[in-house]
């Protein structure tokens, strides 16, 4: 179920206590490592980080009224999820992350095409997430999107 919160702060305020600290720390990790060109906003009922329309007026092909997504974080029923648009689209980045993850966590990687799930808040490898966030500039994301996703 998507949140009806209108700001990241409102989203976090409605979370159960056991999730607030992890989401706050994940948000801080993202903001500390987020390259210029991205903005934080509510996106799909979650906290999102996007390339706004000003540098990329075409927007997202599924709905051009929406900006190009990069990262999303959400507190789901049974886990915290990190949605990473570039990891979905770039095989080299996916391979890098899969190889690095065991160096930063004792748990098995639970990952879909673009969603990384953390069942326990103590299992989130914040330094690795920070490194992952910092690897892709807004220009890189647009190039990945134009090359691998947009048809």
Beta strands, then each sheet from edge to edge (+ up, - down):
strand 1: 38-43
strand 2: 46-51
strand 3: 68-75
strand 4: 80-84
strand 5: 110-111
strand 6: 115-118
sheet 1: 1+ 2- 3+ 4- 6+ 5-
end
